[in-house]
Amino acid sequence: MSDSIDTTGFPAGFVWGVSTSAYQVEGAVTEDGRGASIWDTRCKTKGGIGDGSNADVACDHYHRWPEDIALMRDIGVDAYRFSLAWPRLLPRGKGAVNEKGLAFYDRLIDSLLERGIEPWACLYHWDLPQTLHDLGGWTSRDCAGWFADYAALCAKRYGDRVKRWITFNEFSVFTLFGYAIPWAAPGITDRAAHLKAIHHVNLAHGAGVDVLRSLVPGASIGAIHNRQKIIPEHGREENVEPAALLDEHWNKAFPDPQLLGHYPPRLAEAIEPYVQPGDMARICRSIDWFGLNHYGPIFARAEPNSTWGYWWGDAPPNSPDYGVGWAIFPDAFREELLDIQRTYRLPIVVTENGCGGSDVVDAEGRVNDPHRIAYFTIYQEAMRAAMREGADVRGYFVWSLLDNFEWGTGYGSRFGIVHVDFQTLKRTPKASARWYADLIKAARAAGSQS
């Protein structure tokens, strides 16, 4: 497969970026007044992380951020999407503010701007303060107010410099895997808890949008949804209804109420006991763009013993993987972009796209990852096809800048375009980083000639 793709036709101002999240890269979990999060607790729970690791150090981005910004500058990205760590700014989730934590992001933001890289700040990427979880967390309606107060703190501190804001990353992942399928913190399996979490997170999103609108002049506000086509495993009839329910929980539980003003039908009936008068108006707030995280479709099967009667299934045998190690369906990406455009009628930013691997540094000090270059190439081609068919895509962010702590799986799979030696913390740009730098340079040159 060719390493090159057509770079013509990207709209003016198209944003090329890289993404990380605080808990996955920062480390320093007990330094400078940071409080504990639900993921710190999960890392200390037996069996909580597949390889028994933790994120106490992770990539040490908390101390090595100048080096990481230099890497971004060398690659030539326009923007860096990162998350603010709620427990670093408010160690108990509310109340007393941690000035050292606030100052860390001041330094990061200022340095990004000095180097011509736009900061895109996400308020929540899964690291709920443990103290708030102890008070009910997302199962408590009060959490929407706690989130609004946290959003106000961030907006007041950074809104003079940060104009691109994201309320939440991947709503459905942390609610489904945290409250119905025990693959993430806090590891609860309870239908009522899951339903409450969905609704209260939606309320928090609406409150966060209102706060950002009121406190950040010129704010461009988005929310990031993971959207993947849900396909019944092997096309079997018994998997059809479970797949339809998973589709509502995974793909529609958050963008539908936030942007259309209603829950999808199966979920609407189940969640009704937790909806109070006026809630849907509080949730459905105007935003500026739709953030999409996409890796591939999901194959669903019936599983009567699970919380909701569905489970993750297998892709069809002999599905193409292009050396990545999992089935690759670029047309599903193209179709998702077009469906989002038709349904929600917002500009789209691809905020995560990428693949894992077991990348190693060779004897010459290089990291060759042709599988990742192949993945990026075919997904970029699918994105371009969607754009030609009418998808209003305004930006593309690679996941991830760095190899990092991949949540419940630990450090086994490397998603970065920069290799991190987790013993020495040395950074080594991979072949895919050079490929991405060349793509950005070529796209800009093509845009200047059009």
N, C-alpha and C positions, 0 to 999 in steps of 0.2 A: 504494500500500500504506500502511496506517495506521502511524503512528509509535508508537502506544500498544499495550500488551499487557496482559493480565490479570495483576495482581500479587497476587491472593489465593492462599492455599494454600501459600506457602513455609513450610517447617518452622521452628520456633523455633530460633534460633541459626544460620540460614542465613547463609553468609559471602559477601559481595560483595567482590571484590578486583581488583587489577591485577597484571600480571606483567612482569618484565624478566629479563635474564640479564647476568651480570657483563661478559662479553666484548663484548656488543652495545651496552652503554651506558656503561661506566665510562671508557674511554680510559685515559690516564696509564699506558701500557703499560711505560714505562721509569722511572717515578717511585717513590720511596720503597722501593726494594729489590725491586720485583716482578721475578720471573724470566720468561723467555719461555715461551710455550705453543705447541702445535702449530699453532694458528691464526695466531700471529705469523709462524711460518715459512711457512705457506701464503700469507699476504698478501704475503710477499716473493718468492714463486715466480711466475715469469712465467705468466700465464694462470690463476693460482689463484683470482682474484676477477673476476667477470664485468665489472665496470666499472673494474677496475684500482685500486680504492680499498683502504683499510685501516682498522683500528679503533684507530689510535694515539690519536685524540681521541674518536671516536664521538660520544656526547652529552655528554661531559665530566661524567658523573654523579659521578665521583670527587671533583670539586670543587663541583659544583652540586647535590649531594644535598639540602641544606636547601630549595632552591627546589622540587625535585621532590616532597619530602614535603609541602610547602605545597600543591602541586597535588593530591596525593592527599587531603589534608584537605578541600580545597574541593570535590572530587568527592564525598566522603563515604564512601569505601571503608572496609571493616572490616579489610582485610588487604593486605599487600604481599608478593608472592612474588618473591624475588630469589635469585640464586645467589652463593655464596662462591667467590672465585677461588683455586683451588688454588695457582697460581704466585705469587699475591700473598702468601699465608700461608706457603708453603714454596717459596722460589724455585727450589730444585733438586728439588722434588717430595718430598723426604724430608730428614731431618737438621735443619740449622739453621733456626730459626723466625724469621720477619720480624715484629718487634714493630710496626713502623709499619703493616704490612698488617692485623694483628690489631686495632690501635687504630682503623683506619678503620671496620671493621664494628661495633666498640663504639659509636662515635659514631652510626652509622646506626641501629643497633638501639635505643639509648637514646632517640634523637629520635623514632623511630616510636612507641615505647611512651608517651612523654610526650604525644603527640598522639592517643592512643587507637587507633593502627593496629597490628594484630598482625603481627609479623614471621614469615613462613614461609620458612625457609632451605633452599635446595637445595644439596647438597654438590657435585654435579657437573653442569655444563651445558656439556660438550664441550671445556673448555679444559685438556686434559692438559698438565702441564709437559713442555717439550721434552726435558729431561734424562731423564725417565722413558721417553719414547718412544725415546730413543737406547738405552735398556737393554731394549727390546723392547715397551714400552708394554702395551697390552691383549692383545697376543699372548703375553706372558709371564705365567705363572701367578703370579709374584711380585707382580704389580700388585694382586692382591686384598689382600695384606698391606700394601702401600704405601697403598692406599685406606683400610684399617682404621685405620692410624696417623694418617692425615690426618683421618678422621672423629673419632678420639679427641681430637685437638687442638681441633677445632671444638666438640665436645660439652663439653669441660672449660672452654673459654673462654666460650661463649655459652649453655650449657645452663641457667644460672640464670635467663635471661630469655627464651630462645627455646624454645618447647615444641612447635611445629609443624616437623617435619623431613621432608625429602625426600632419598632417597639419590641417585637419578639422574633426569635429564630425558631422555625419549625415547631409551631404550636402542637401539631398532632403527634409528633414523635415523643416529646417529653410528657405529654398527658397520657397517651396510650401506653407507652412503655414504662411510665412511672406509676400508673394507677390501674392498669388492666392486665398488661403483660409484663412480668417482672424483669425486664431487660435494662432498666435504668433506674436511677434514684427518683423517688424514695422506695421503689420496689413494692408497691401495694397492688393487690389484685382484688378489686371490688367494683362492681358495676356502679353503685351509687357514688363512690368516690370519683370514679372516672367521669361521670356525668357532671358532677359538681365542678370538677377541675376544668372541664371544657367550658362551662358557662362562666365561671369566675375569671378564667383567663381571657375570655372574650370581653368581659366587662372591664378588665384591667387594660386591655388594648384600647378600647374606646376612651377610657379615662386618660391613658397616656397620650393619645393623639390630641385630645383637648388641651392637655398641659403643654405639649410641644408647640401647638398652634398659638397659644396665648403668650408663651415666654420666649420663643425663638423667631424673631422677624426673618422672613424669607426662608423658613424651614422647608425642606423637601422631605416628606415623610412617607415611609413605606413600611410594609410588614413582609416577613419572609415565610413562605409556605413551601413545604415539600409536597410536590404533586407527582404522582406516578400512576399510570394506567393500571387498574386492578383487573387481572385476567383469571378466570376460573381455571384451576389446575387441570390440564389434560382435556379441558372443555367438558368435563363431566357435569351432569345435571345437579348432582348433590352439592357441587361447589359453587353453583350460580348464586344462590341467595347469600351464603357467607361472603362471597366476593362483593356483592352489592352492599352489604352492611359495612364491610371494611372500607369500601369506596367512600361511604358517607363519613365514617370516622376519620379516615386518612386524608381524603382530598377535599371534603366539603364542610366539615364541622366548623371551620374557622373562616375561610373566605366567603362562604355563603351568607352567614349572619353579618359579617363585617362590611360586605360590599353590596349584598342584595337585600339585607334586612330580614332574613328568615333562615331557620335551620332546614336542612334537607328532611324529607318526610319521615323516614324511619326514626331518625334522631330526634326530630321535633316532638314526636309523641313521648319518647322516653325521657326527654329533658324537661318537659313541661312543668313537672312539680317544682323545679328549681328556678323557674323564670318568674320574675315579679313584674307588675305593671311598669311600663316605661323602659324595661331593660333593653329591648331591641333597638330603641332609639339611641340609647346610650352606647350600644355596641356599634351600630352602623354609622361610622364617621367617614368623612371624606379624606382620602389619602391621595398621594401623588403618583405612586407607582407600585407595581406588584412585583415582589421579590420571589424568584423561583429557585429552589434547590432541587436538582434533578440528577439522578444517576441511572435509572432504568426502571422498567415496569415491575410490578409485584404480581406473583402468581399465588393465588389464595386457594386454600382447601378447607373443607369442613373439619372441625375438631370439636366434638360435643363436650369434651372435658375442659375446654378453655373458657375464659370469662365471658366471651361473646359468641362462641361457637365457630370462630374462624381461626386460621393459623397460616403461617407462611408456607407456600408450597414450592415445587420445583419447576424450573423452566423446562420447556420441551427438550427431549434428548437431541443432541447434535446442534443445539443452538450456537450461532457464531459467537466466539469470545475474543477474537483478534489478539490472542495472547494475554488478555487481561486476567483471566481466571474466573470470570463470571460471564453470563450470557449478556450480549450487547445488542440493543435494539434501538438504533438511532432514529428510526421512524417514529418510535414512541415519544421521543423528545420533540420532534417536529410537530406531531399531533397535539402534544400537551401545550406547546406554545400557541398553536392556533386555537385550541379550545379555550385557553385562558383569555386570549384576545376577544373571542366571540362572546364569552360569558361575562367577563368583568370590565371590558372596555377601558383598560388602563395601559399606559406604557409598562413594559416588562423589563426587569433587570434580572439576568441570570446571576444569582448571588453565590451559588455553589455548583460546580461541575468538576468531576475528576474521578480518579480510581486509585486503588491501593496497589501495593506490591511489596516484595521482599528485597528492595533495592540495596545493593552493597557497594562500597567503595573498592575499586579494583587496584591492582598493584601500581598503576600509574596515577592514582589519586582521583580517578574519574568515576562518575556514577552514570551508567547507561541504562535508560529506562524506555526502550522502544515501544513497549506495550502502552505506556502512558501517552507517548506522542501519537501512536495510532488511535488511541481513544479520543484524545483531544481533536485530532484531525477529523474523524468521522462525525463527532458531535458538533464541531464547528460547521461542518458542511450541512448537517441537519438543521442547525440554527439558521444558516444562511438561506436554506430552502424555505423555512417557515417565514423568514422576513420577506422573501420574494412573493410569498402567498398572502402577505398582509399582516403578519405579526409585527407589532411595533416594539422591537427589542432595542433598548437604549444602552445596555452595558453587559459585560461578561466578566465574572470573577472566578478565578481558579480556586478550587479547594485542593490543596491548601498551600500557603507559602512554605510552611515547614512540616516535616514529619513531626507528629505530635502524639499526645495521649488520646487515643481513639475510644474514649469512654469505656464501656463495659468490656471491650476486647483488649484494652491496654495498649501495648506498644508493638503488637505483632504485625500489623499492617501499616505500611508507610504510604501516606497520601500526599506528601509534600513534593514540590518541585525543587526544594532544597533539602538535601539529606542532613539529618542531625545524628551525630554519634551520641547516644544517650549516656555514655560513660564520660566522654571528654567534653561534650556539648559543641564540638566543632561542626561548623556549617560547611557543606559542600554543594554548590549548585549542581543539579542533575542536567543531563542532556535536555530534558523537557523544559528546564528554565531557559536554556539557550534558544530552544525552539519557540517558546512563548515570547521571548524578547525579539526574535526575528519577525514573528507574526505581528506584534504590535508595531514595530518599525515599518514593516511593509504596508500595514493597514493605514498608518498615518500618511505614508508617502502616496498611496493610492488616493486617499481622501484629498490631499492637497492638489492633486492633478485633475480631480473631477470637476 
